[in-house]
Amino acid sequence: MRFYSTNNPDVTVSAEEALFHSMPADNGLYMPAVVPYRNASFVDHIAEGSLADIAFEISRLYFGDTVPDHALADLVQQAFPFDTPVYELEKARKYVLELFHGPSLAFKDVGARYMAAFMSYFSQKTDKEINILVATSGDTGGAVAMGFHNVEGVRVSILYPKNRVSDLQEKQLTTLGGNIQAFEVDGSFDDCQAIVKTAFLDEELNKVLSLSSANSINIFRLIPQSFYYFRAYGQLKQVGTPIVFSTPSGNFGNLSAGVLAQRMGLPIRKFVAATNLNNVVPNFLVSGLYEPKESVSTISNAMDVGNPSNFVRLCHLYGNDLDTIKQNIDGYFYTDDETKMAMQQIYQQYSYMACPHTAVGIKGLEHYLENDGQACGVALATAHPSKFKPLVESVLGRPVDVPERLARLAERTKQAVAIPANFFAFKESLLQTVA
C-alpha cells in the first residue's frame, strides 16, 4: 500500500518508508492512499479473534507482500502477548475497554510494541542505526521506552514536559538507560512536540542521523490502535445494539484510529471526543472553527494538548466535510473538579477505579447516552489507576495497588537531560548524546 502526505496527496511512499520516516518533507502527515474497506463478514470474522489475530489480518492489508505471512504472524505475536478486555459496568449498556494490560500499563503499549517489532524486522536489512524521537505528555514515553528498550539498531530520545507528568510516568521514561535517553523540557507538551517536528525538517540533523518517530504523527503508531476497536466489537456484538465509543482525547491519535476502523467497515454508531480543559476539538464541533491554543495543565495530563497533531487526519478521514465530522463525533470537555467528581461517582456506583483520563472518557459516554437510549457504550480505559496513585488515592480516599512491574521502578534513579524549550538546545544535546 502507498501512503500520501496530507499536505500534498501527489506525494506517496511505501509502507516501510512511512514507518521509518514518520513525516513527509512537506511537514504533512502520512495517510493510507486507500483505506481498505471490508464487508461485514470480514469484520465479523476477524473480530472473533485475539488481538494478535486481528493485527495479523489488518496488517496484511497495509504491508501486502513486503512482509511474508510467517514473519508477520511472528511479529504480531511478539507485539501482543496481552489482551484488551471489555469490562462490564452496566449490562448491555455501559462498558470499559481496558487498554492497560501491556507492560507500561497504558494504551500506548499497543502502538509502541507494534512499531518496535516492525522497525526491528525492517532494520535488519541495513546496518544503519535508527534514532527515534518521541514527545510525550505522559504515557507515550513509558510505552515507547519499554517497547524499544534493548532493541538492536535503535536509539530512542524521549522529550517530556518538566513537572507535567506523574512520578511513576517519569520513572518509566528516565530509568531504563541503555538505548533510551530522556530529555526534560522546561515547557509544555506542545513545546516538546514542536521540537520533534522541527527536528524532522532540519537538514543538518537528518544528514547525521536516521530519524523516525514513535509518536502518533507516525501512521504506524496509529494503525495498530485501530485493532482494539475491532477487538471490542468482537466482545460486544452479541449485545445486538449499535456501539458508541467514548475516547479520552489529547493528541487525537486514539480517536483517529477509531475513525480509521470505522472507515474500514467496523460498524460504529458514534464517537465521543472527551477532553479536559484543552477543548480545541469539542469547541470546533460546536463552532466549526479550529482554533489551537496554549495547552492548559490539568490532572489528566496526558490529554494536555492545545494543538493536536492528528486533527488533520480526522478531517482527511471524513473528506474534510464538517457536516460528516459532526454527524460522527460528539465532543464534551470537563474541568478538574468535574473529573474528580466523576472518579468518585464511578467508584461509588460500579466499584471501579478509574484514572483521571478514563474518568473523562466514562463521563463523556454517560453524557452522550443520556440522549441515546438505543446504543451500547464503550469508554476507553487508557491507563491503570496506579500510574496516578497519589491523585487517585486522594480523590477516592482508599489505597491503590501498584502492579509489581510498575512498583519496582519507584526505587530506580532518574536520568534525564534538562533542556529549555528550544530546538537548538535539543539539537546540540542530541548530537552530543549520540556522538
Secondary structure, 3 states (H helix, E strand, C coil): CEEEECCEEEEEEEHHHHHHHCCCCCCCCEEECCCCCCCHHHHHHHHCCCHHHHHHHHHHHHHHHHCCHHHHHHHHHHHCCCCCCEEEEECCCEEEEECCCCCCCECHHHHHHHHHHHHHHHHCCCCCCEEEEEECCCHHHHHHHHHHCCCCCEEEEEEEECCCCCHHHHHHHHCCCCCEEEEEEECCHHHHHHHHHHHHHCHHHHHHCEEEECCCCCHHHHHHHHHHHHHHHHHHHHHCCCEEEEEECCCCHHHHHHHHHHHHCCCEEEEEEEECCCCHHHHHHHHCCCCCCCCCCCCCHHHCCCCCCCHHHHHHHCCCCHHHHHHHEEEEECCHHHHHHHHHHHHHHHCCCCCHHHHHHHHHHHHHHCCCCCCEEEEEECECHHHHHHHHHHHHCCCCCCCHHHHCCCCCCCCEEEEECCHHHHHHHHHHHHC
